[in-house]
Amino acid sequence: MIQYTRRLFGNLSPAVQRFIGTEAVFGTGTGIFSLILNLHMLDLGYSQEVVGRIASLGALTVGILSLPAGWVVQRIGRKNTLVFGMGLSFASMIVFAFGTSITALTVAQLIWSLGITAIVNSEIQLLFEYCRSREEEPVAYSLLFAVFTLFVGVGTLLGGYLPIWLPGNTTVYQYAFIAAAICFAAGTALRGWLLPASGEASIAEARIKNTATEKSIPGEPLSKKRGRMTSLLLLSVFIFIAGFATGMLNPFLNVILKFRFLWDDGSISLLLTLAGVFLFVGSMLTPYCLDKWGSRRTIVALFLSNLVFVAVLALAMPALLFSALLLLRGGLFNMLANLLDSEAMSAVEEEDRNLYAGMRTVSRSLGNALASYLAGYIMAGNDYTLPFLITAASLFVGFLLYKAVVQPLLRAEGA
């Protein structure tokens, strides 16, 4: 695995390597934040329904702001937008650390959402801009999210133990928010310093040198296969379903573990840290699966395996078996989500990528917001199995849509 990783990483352009390296601090901060946010609000005395509403508000905000964010990215550049988003992430952690009222928590969530909007609407386009060819893009994407998920696991572990080591005043989670803020501040500084400006001549020239080769690859660009806007809209509908499947479970795994199995925070953070390892392994295996089986067969296999795993998790079972299946499902779902995102962005022409990024984020956020609100309502009734069944149903619908309309939009095998 080490040699395999070195070979993949060594073949990337220097700018991509620096980009992936700086993802470590962002992932650590995100891991801390994702574990403690719901628990912090519950500790403040707010109900699970309120927690769900705030989560859905954040996702909805990202969705509303993503289309105008594409215009901002076009005006100020992808790198500047990314660094600005990292800075806002830092600011939101400070507000979460010291705010206790519902107003303060809502403001903090809105700042976080604005920061995430800037990040998700610039990050992948900037990464792909640094790539020297289309063939480098899925590898760079997989490695970026491998590093992200690995360090999310590190952050999740820290998030479970920092409240024990450094209990805060507003809740025991206060200083964990400060730790997350330090991570985001470091990420802001490192990316502002180490990453080349977007559109830098040397990067553009390297990409131009590969243009002739790319155009000779089987499979025309997305914009030449169908009407550009129609195709982007179809991809966005598909991403909406994927966002719904993600939002139904992922933001609430800590709550499910806490109340379905009565686990303490340390046990939850340990399992979610192990989940991060499985996500890392899944991301690392994605380029291998693409090389061995091709994107279409890999995507179909991942859809079907995810559907089965998430349906089985709805059944009554011992905590140990549930944990093992949850870990496997997490790795497989991460592989599927990353592969679909990468393939879709690679299929879109460079000049359409900022627009598609906004449309994709709007769709994912709307799906996430709907799922988060619904999940919060369901779990307020102490039902911790129905979210798994709903997720399975959404994956089935997503698979049908993929086979019917999305698969033909993606570039041909080998492209």
N, C-alpha and C positions, 0 to 999 in steps of 0.2 A: 504493500500500500504506500509506503514511504517513497519508494522509487517511482511508482506510478504517479504520485502527486508531484514529485520533483520534475518529472518529464512533462506533465501537463503545464505546470507553472512556468517552467523554464522556456517553453515555446511561446509564451505570451509576450506582447510588447511591453516595454518598461513602464509606460503610463498605466496599463492595465494591472501590472504587478503592484504598483504603488496604490492604486485604487483599492484592490482587493486587500492589501495589507492594512489600510486604514479602516476597513470594515470591522476589524476586531473590536475597537473601542466603541463603535456604534452598536454592535451586537451586544456587548457587555451591558451597556446602559439600557438598551431595550429589554434585555432579559431581566434585569433588576426591576424595571418599571412594570413590565407585564405581569410579574408575579405579585407585586405588592399593591397594585392600584385597587383591585376589587376588595382585597382584604383590608386595606386602609379605610375604604369607605364603609365597609361593614363594621369595622371597629369604631368608626365615628358614630355609629348608630343608624345608618341609613339601610333601608330594606333592599333585598335583592332586585325588586322591581325598579327602584331608583337607580341602582347600579346599572341595570340593563338600559334604562333610559339615557343615562349619561354616555354609556358606550355607544348606543345607537346615534346619539347626537353628534359624537365625534366622527363616526363613520359618515353620517349624512353631511356634515360640514366639509369633509374631504371631498365628497362627491360634488357638492355645489360649487366649490372653489376650483375644481380641477380643470374645467374648460377655460375659464379666464387665466388659470395658471399657465396654460400652454402659450398664451399671448405674452405673459411675463417672461417665460423662458426664452421666447423668441427675441424679446427686447433686451434683456440683460445678460443672456447667455446661460448655458446649462451649468457650468461650474459655479458661477455666482449664485444661481438659484439654489443649488445643492448646499453651499456653505451657509447661505441665509437660513435654509430650513434646519440645518444642524444647530445654528445659534438659537433659533426659536425653541427647539427641543430642550436645550439647556434652560432657557427662561421658564418653560412650563414646569420643569422639575422643581424650581425654586418656589413657584406659586403653590404647587401641590404640597411641598414640604411645610409651608407655613399657613396655608389656608384651610379652614375647617368648615366654613359655611357652604351651603349648597351653591351660593353665588360664586364663591372663590373656586370651588371645584369645577364649576361649569366654565369659568374663565380659563382655568388651567387646562381643561380639556380642549377648549377652543384654540388656545395657543399651541398646544401639542398638535392638534389637527391641522392647523395652518402650517406648522413646521413639516409634518408628514406629507402634506400636499405638495410643498416645495420639493421635498426629497423624492417622492415617488414619481413626480412629473419631470424629473431631470436625471435621476440616477442611471437608469438603464440606457437611455439615449446617449448619455455622456460616456458610459462604459463602452457601448458599441461604437461610438465615435472614435474612441481610443484604439479599437481593434483594427488590425491591418487587413482583414478580409472577413467575409461572411462566415467562413469555416471557423474562424477564431471566436465568433460571437457566442455560440452555445456553450463552448468550453469556458469562456470567461464568465458567462452567466452562472454556470453550475458551480464554479470555484468561488465566485462572489458569495453565493448563498450557502455554500459549504462553510466558508469562514463565518458568515453571519450566524448560521444556526449553531455552529460549535460554540461561539462566544455568547450567543443567547443562553445556551446551557450554562456556561460559566457564570453569567449574570444572574440566571435563575437560582443557581446554588448560592451565590452571594446574597441574593434577595431573601432567601430562607433563613440565613444565619446572621446577617447584619442586624436585624431587629433584636436578636438575642445578645449579640456582642455590644451593640450600641443602641439601646432603646431610646426612642425619642420622647418628646413631651406631648405633642398633639396626639399622636398614637405611637406605638412602638416602631412604626415604619418610617418615621420622619427622617432619620439620618440616612436611611436607605435611599430616599429620594435625593439627598445631597450627594451620595455616592454616584447615583445615576447622572446627576447634573455635572459632576466632574468628568465622567466619561464623555458626555456630549460636548463639553467644552474642549476636551482634548481632541475629539473628532473634528470639531470646527476648525481648530488651529492647524491640525495636521493636513486636512484636505485643502485648506486655503493655501498652505505653504508648499505641499508636495505635488499637487496635481497640476498638470499643464492647463492653460486657459483653453476653453472649448473653442474649436475652430482654428487652433494653432496650425500654422503652415506645415510644419513637419509631419503632423498627424494627418492632415488632409492629403499631403503629397503621398504618404505611404498608402493611404486608402485608394487614391487615384491609380497608383501603379497596379493595383489588383482588379481594377474595374473591368478590364478586358477579359481577364480570367473568369470573373464572376458572371459576366454576361454570356459566356460560353457554356455555363452550367445548365443542365436540363431543368426546366421549370421556369417560366417567366415570372417577373416580379408581380406582386399582388395587384398593383394598380393597372397592369396590362392584361390581367386575366379577366377582371370584371370591372364594373363601375366602381371607382375608388371609394366613394362615400358609402355605397351600398355594402361593399365588402367590409369596410370598417365598422359599420353598424351591426352587421352579422357577428363579427368578432366580439363586439361590445356586449351584445345580448348573451353570448356564450360566457363572457367574463362575469356578467351579472350572476349567472347561476353558480359559477365557481366561487364568487364572493359570498353568496348565500351559504354555500356548503362550508366555507371557512368560518363565517361569522356565527353559525349555529353552535359550534363546539369550541373552537380554539380559544376565544377570549374567556371561556368559563370552565376550562378544565380544572383550574385550581378550586373553584367553587364546587364542582361536581365531586372531586376527590374529597373535599373537606366535609361535605354533608352526605354523600352517598356511602362513604366508608369511614367517616369520623376521624380522618387523619389530622395530625398536627402540621403546622407550617413547615417544620424541618423535613418531615417525610414527603410532603408535597413537593418541596423544592428539589429534593433528591431525585424523585421520579421524573420531574420535568427537566432536570439536568440530564438524566439518562436519555430522555426524549430528544434533547438537543444533540446528543451523540448519534442517535439514530437518524436524525435529520441531516447531520453532517455526512454520515456514511451514505445516505440516500443521494445527497447532492454529488458526492464524489463518484458514485456509481453511474450517474446519469450519462456522462460522456462514453463510458464503457458500453452501456446498453445501446446507445445510439449507434456506436460503431459496429456492434455485433448484430443487432436486430433491426436497425432503422427506426425512424421516429414513429411511423404509423403503428407498427406492431407493438412497440414499446408503450405507446399511449393507450392502445386498446387493452393491453395486459394490465396496465396500472389502473385504468378505470374500473375494470372488473374486479381486481383484487381489493381495491379500496371499497367498492360497494359491499363486497362480502364481509370484510373486516368490520366496517362501521355498523352493519346490521347485526352482526354477532355481538358487538359490544353493548347492544341494548338488552341482551339477555341477562338474567340473574346469574352471577358467578362469584367465586371467591376473589378477594382483592388482588391476590398474587397473579391469578390467571388474567384478570382484567388489565392489570398493569402491563403484563407481557404483550397482550394483544394491542393495547393502546400504543406501546412503543413501536411495534411493527407497523401498525396503521399510520403512525406519524411519519415514519420514514418513507413509506410508499406514497402518502399524500403529498409530502414535500417534493418527491420526485415528479409526480404528476403535475403539480402546480407550477413548478419551475420550468418543466419541459414545455408545457402549454404556453406559458408567458414568453419563453425564449423563442419558440418556433413562430409565434404570432408576430412578435416584434421584428424578427429577421425577415418575415415575409413582407413587411411593410417597407415601402421605399423611404430612403433617408429624409426626403422633404416632407413626408407625411408623418414622421415619427413623433414629433411634438404634438400634433393634433391627435394622433391615435393614443398617445400616452394619457392625454387629458380625458378622452372618451373612455379609455380602459379604466382609469381611476374612478371616474364618475360611476361607471357600471358596477365595478367591484364594491365601491363604497355604498351604493344604494342597496346592493345585495347584502352587504355586511350589516348595514343599518337595520334593514328589515329583519334579518335573522337574529341580530343582537336583541332587538326589542322583543321579538317573539320568544327567544330563549329566556330572557329575563322574566317575562310573564309566566312562562311554563314552570320555571324553577321556583318562582314565588309560591307556586302550589306544591312544592316539594316533589316534583316529578323530574327525576334525573335520568330517565331512559328514553322518553319521547324525543328529545333532541337528536339522539342517535338515529332513530327511525326516520325522522324528517330529513336528516343529512343523507341517509341512504337513498331516499326518494329523489332528492335533488341531484345526487350523483347519477342516478338512472336517467333522469331527464337530460342532464348534461351529456351523457354518453350518446343518447339518441340524437341530440342536436349536433354533436361532433361528427357522428357518422353521416348525417344527412346533409349538413351544410358547411361545417367548419373544415373538415378534412380536405375537401377540394380547393379551399382557399390557400392552404399552406403550400410551400414550395415542394417540388417533387423530391422523392428520396434521393439522397446524395447531394442535394442542393445546399 
